[in-house]
Amino acid sequence: CELFEKKSVAGGRVNTKTFSDWKVDDGAQYFTAQDPTFQAQTTRWLQQGVIGLWQPRLCVIEGDPVCLRVKAPTLHKRYVGVPSMAALPAFLATEHAVQLNSSIDQLRRSQLGWQVHSLANGWSENHAQALVLALPPAQSLALLQNTPSTLTSKLATFSMRPAWALMLRMPQEFDPGFDAAFVNVGPLRWIAKDSSKPGREPQNIWLVHASAKWSELNIERSVSEIGELLSEEFKTLTGGEPLEAALHLWRYADTEAPADNGCFWDEGLALGVCGDWLGEGKVEGAWKSGKQLADKICRLVASAPLHIEFAEIEFASPAYEDALALRQAVLREPLGRMLDRDDLDGEDKQIHFACFDKRGKVVACISAKVLGEKTCKLRQMAVHEAYRGRGVGAMLLRRVEAAFKAKGFEWSELHARESAQVFYKKSAYEQVGNLFEEVGIAHLKMIKRLSEE
């Protein structure tokens, strides 16, 4: 999997602007979690310390004459990245090979798959089985102008609106009586004290978003004019005079009517489009859109012929490190945990195996501990999500058992999660004893005879 990002950081509007001695979230201000699957993901991010709960003094500014109305607390929790909104996409990017500063200007597809062309590096050497565009519709259309896909007509029905963002450093004593406000009068739509969010520096930093309609009408005006107009409006509503101010235009901020299409997928071309604009314009919608498209790609991968290689791998080798990353993603992250000292203790004396795809990427792994002359213990088996249900796990298990049987071992044992009991029973493992707890979930001890006496 290769990811290309036009900017120097990942995240799009989940962004933080940094100045000489202050910074501010200039795009997405927070997010909520309504979908149960996204709620579970949010809980994991909370446990990993990459996000926090924001509980601002919230109000609504409206009316003629203008008045401030305190907004009653809602059941929706508001989450923000810690120590900035940009921390969340930066955290996610560490798990993937993201090529930053890569502006893609052309696409092409052959019998070998998709290739992309960047202004900096030319055509990519690899051919991808599927291509995903996580871009605004206008930018996606520009890349697909020579691609005969049904997606182009769908993309042409969508347009996105701009939003001016004003960033302010205020005197420490400035306090208008709220930390965030929805504005329903004049050119502004949102005002927030960025420094009231958890994990921020003890400064007085504010963010102002103009309305989409006003931004659209004033998109061609100079930065200095826009800055003066929005600063004056902010002063009118709050009485505040900034020490410093900066401006940014989000050219593709939202859609006039929030879409809820999820994603677009051309199965014949293995071409997909996703983004927050297909998910009601929210961070949660962006995540759900990406997940829906990922599920379609996984089904595509599942239907493709397998090219799997099996090998014993050395401790501390690059393949071992890849296997550790897979174990973390499959076995620990869903539990909100990290591989710890107990997991890794003694692994330098254990035997490690892996399955590789045709690119040499680890897609399944397992480790084994010798318990005695005749018994080995299999542990921490993990299979990449895209390869589950395709016989990869069963093949890995058979190959490892055959390797130990050739060494003269007679018994294989393991601790199976209760949910994996059926899988191991199909491979002739039998339960021994009762359920017990390990890493916070139920396990069973299971054994299998490898050879006849």
N, C-alpha and C positions, 0 to 999 in steps of 0.2 A: 504494500500500500504506500503510495507516494502522495503527499499533500503539498500544494503550491499556494503560497500566500503573497499577495502583491505588496503588502506593507512590511515594515520591519518587525512587527509584532503580530501575533494571531489574535483574533477575537472580534474584528469588525466593530460594531457599535458597543460591544461590551469592552469599553476602552477607558483608559485613563491618560489624561494629558499631563505631562511633566514639565515644569518650568524650573528656573534656577534654584528656588528654595521653597516651592510649593507645588502641589499637584491636585488634580480634580477629575472626578468621573464625568466626562463630557458627553457621553452617550447614554446607554441604558443605565437607569438610576438604581434599580432594584429588580427583583423578580419574585413571583409567587409560585406556589406549587399546588395545583388542583388535581392533576392526574395521579392515581395511586403509584404508577410506575415511576413518574418523575418525583413524587414525594419520597420514594425509597432512595432514588439517586441523590436527592437533596440531603437526606439523612446521612448518607455516606460522605458527602462533601463536608457536612458539619463535623462529623467525627474525624475527618482528615484535617480539619482546621483551615480549609481553603475558603470557606464562606462563614458569615455570621448573621445573626438576627438583628435587624434594624427596627427600632421602635421610636420613630420621630414624633414630636409634637406636631400633629397634622391639622391643617385647616383648609377651608375653601374661601377664595377671594372672588366676590361676585357683586352684582347689583349696580344701580345708579341712583343715588351716589354709592360709591364703592364701599363695601363693608367686609369685614373678616368674620367668618363663621367657623368655630371649632368643629372639626369633623369627628363624629363619634367613632370609637374604636371598632374595627372590623375583625372578623374571625380569620381573615387572610393574613398570614405571616409574611413579612417582607424580608427577603434575604439579599445580602450584598457580598461581593468578593472581599476578602481580607488579605492584605491591608488595602486593597483597591479592587475595583471591578475587574481590572485587567489581570488580577491574580488568578481568576478562575480559568480563562482560556490559556494562560501561561502554564498552569498546572496540567491541563488536558494535553497541551502540545508536547509536554515532556514524554508522553507515552507513544509518540509517533515521530516519524521522520518528516518534519515540516521544513520545506525549503522557502525561507523568507526572502523578501525582496525579489520575488519571481513574478513578473508581470506576464501573464499568458496572453498571447495575441492571435494564435492560430491553433486549430485542432485538425487532426486527420485520423481516419480509420481505415484499416486494411484487414486482410484475413488474419493477421497476427494480433490485431487488437487496436486500441487507441494510443495515440501519441499526442503530446502537447508541445507547443513551441513557445519558448520564452524569449523576451528581448535580450536577456543577458546571456543565455546559454544555448540558444538554438533549439533544435528538436531533441526531445528526450530519447535516450537509448532504449528504454524499456517500453514494452507494449502491454498496456493494461487491459484486463479482461472486461472491465466496466469503467465508465467515466461518470463522475458526479460534478455538477456545477452548483456550488453554494454561493450564488451571486444574485444581485437584483435582476429582475426580468430583462431590462434594457441591455445590461451587460451580457447576460446569457444569450440573448438574441444576436448580439453583435458577433459572438464567437460561433454561433450556429448558422450564420447566414448562408454557408455553402454546404450545410448538412441537411439531407432530405429526411427530416423527422417530423412526426405529427406534433411534436412538442412546440414547434415554432408558432403555430397558430394559437395554441393555448397561452404561450408567453405573451403574445401580442395583445391579449385582452387585459393585461395588468400594467398599471403605471404606479410609480411611487412618488411621494411628495417630499419636499425638502424640509429641513428644520435648522434654523440658526441657533447656535448654542453660545451663550455668553458666560464666561468664567470670571469670577471676581474674588480678589483677596481683600477682605474687609478689616477694619480696626477691631481689635480684640473685644472692645466694649459693645460692639454692634449686636443688638438682639431685638428683632421685630416681634418677638413673642411666639414664634413658631419655628420649627425645623424644616418643614416642607409644606408646600401649599399648591393645591390645584387652582389655577386661575381661569375664571370664566368670563373675563372682561378684558378688552383691549388686545394688544398684540401678543401678550404672554400666555402660556398655558401651564408652566411649571416653574416653581422656585424651590430650591432645596439647599440646606446647609450641609454641604458635603462632609465637613469635618465633624458632623454629629453622628456619622456612621461608625461602627465599631472598627478599631484598629487604625484609625486615622491619627495624623499628627495633631497636636493641640494648637491648631491655628483656626482662623475664622474664614473658611473658604466656602463660596457659594456658587451654585450653578443655576442658570436661567435658560429655559427653552422657550423659543417663540412658537406660536401656533403654526400649523402646516399652511393654512390659508395665507397668513401674513408673510410667512417665509417665501411662499411661492410668488406672491405679488412683488416681493422686494428682493428676489434672488439675484438680480443684476446690479443692485446698488453697491457702492463701494463699501469695503470693510469699515472704514472710518465712519461713514454715515450710519451703517447698521449698528455699530458699537455705541454711537451717541444716542440713537433712538431707543435702543433697548436699555441702556444704562439710565436714561432719563425716566423710562417707564418703571424700572426697578426702584429708582429713588422715589417716584410718586407713590408707589405701593408700600414701600418699607421705610422711607426716610433715610436710606443708607447711601453714603458716599464711598466708593471703593478706593483702596490704595493702589491696586493694580487691576487691569482688566485685559481679557483676551477673547478672541472670537473664533468660532469654527463653524463651517457650514457642512451639515450632513445632507448631501444631495439626495440620498435615497433613505429616508427616515421611516416612512410608513405608507400604507395604502389607504385610500379614502374610505373604502369599505373593507374592513378586515376580512381576509380570506381564510378559509379553513379547509383547503384542499389536501393538506398533509404534505404531499410531494407529487411530482410528475415522473413517470417512468416509461421509457420506450424499450420494451423488452427485446424487440428485434435488433436494435442497435446497442443494447446494454448501456443506455444513456439515461441519466437521471438528473433531476433538478430539485433542490430543496432550499429551505431558508425560512427565516422568521416571517417573511411576507406571505408564506403559504401556511403559516401556523398562527394566525391572528395577531401577528406583529409583536409577539412577546418572546422573552428568553425561553420560557417553557415551550412555546410553540416552535421555536427554532430547534430545540432538543427533540421534540416529538417528530418534527418533520424529518430530521436527520435519521432518527431511529426507524421510522417507517420505511425510508429509502434503504437503509442498511438491511432491514429484513428482506426486502425484495432482492437485494444483491446477494445475500446469503443463500436465498433459494436458487438464484442463478448459479452460484458456486457449487451448491449441493448437487445440481444436475449435471455438472461438468465432469469429465473423466478425471479420476484421481491419479496424481503422479507423486507417490509417497516413497521416501527412502527412510530406512531404519538404521540406526547406528548407536553404538555405545559412545558416550561423550566423556571427556575428561573434566574433572573438578576444576573450577576457576577458568575454564576455557570460554571463548566468546559464545559457543553454543550453550554452555552451562548458564551463562549470564542471561541468554535469551530464554532458556527454560525457566530460570528464576522469575523473569518478568511475566511469563505465561502463568506460572503458578500463582503469583501475586494477583493477576487479573482474574483468574478463574476461581481460585480457592479462598482468597482472603478478602478482596475488595467487596464481593457481595455480602460479606459478613461485617463490613466496616472495620476490618483489621488489617494489619501489616504482617508479613513474614517476620517472625521474631527469632531470638536466640535459640529458643527450644526447637523451632522448626529447622534451623540450620546447624545445630550442634552435631558434630561428628560427620558432617557431609563429606569432608575430605577423605574419610575412610570408607565411604559408601560407593556404590556403583550406580551410574546414571545413564539413562537411555533416552533417546528422542526420535521422533519422526519429523522429517523435513519435507517441505513442498519442493516444487521444481526450481524455486529461486533460492533454496537453502534456508528458508525461514522455518523455525521450530513451530510445528503445529500441534504437537502432543509430546508429553514427557512423563517420565516416571523414575523414581529412585528406589534403590533396594539396599537393605541392610542385612548383613550376614549375622544370623542369630546363633548359629552353631554349625557343626559339620554337615548337617542334613537339612537345615531350615533357613529360608530367606524370608525377609519381611518386605513386602512392597509398600511403598508410601508415596503420598502426594502426587497421584496421577492427575494430569490435567490435559484437556483437549480443547483446542481453540474452538470458539463458538461456531465458526463457519464450517467446521469439520465434524461436528457432532451428528450422530444419527447416520453416519456414512461408513461405519465399520472401522474407523481409524483406531478408536480406543481398543476394540476387540483384537485388531491386528497387533497393536503394540503389546497388549497383554500376552498374546500367544508367542510373540517373538522373544519377549523377556523370559517367559516360562521355559521356552525351548533352550535359551542360553543357559539358564540355571540347571536345567535337567542335564544338559551336556557336561556341566561341571560336577555332576554327581549329587546334586541336591534332590531330596525326596519330597519336601514339603514347602509350600508357599503359603504365607499368611499375610493378612492385611487388616486394617481398620477401615471399614466402609461406612460412609454416611448412609443413614437409613434410606435416603432417596435413591442411592446407588445399589441397593441390595439386589434388585431384580437383574441389573446388568451383570453383577458378579455371579449370581446364581446361574445365569445362562452360560457362564464359563466354568461351571462345575464347582464353584466355591460353596462351602457349607457354613452355616452359622454356628458359632460356638459361644455359649453363654448368653447373657441378657444385654439389653441396651445399656450404654454408658455415655457419659458426656465428654466430648473432646472439642476444643476450640469453641465452646458454647453451644454445640449442636449434638444431636443424638448420633451415635456410631454403633456398629456391630463388629465384633471380631469374627473373621471368616477365614477358613483354611481350605487348601486343596492339595491332594496327593499328586505329586508330579511323576512318580515312577512306582512300579510294582516292586515289592520286596523280593 
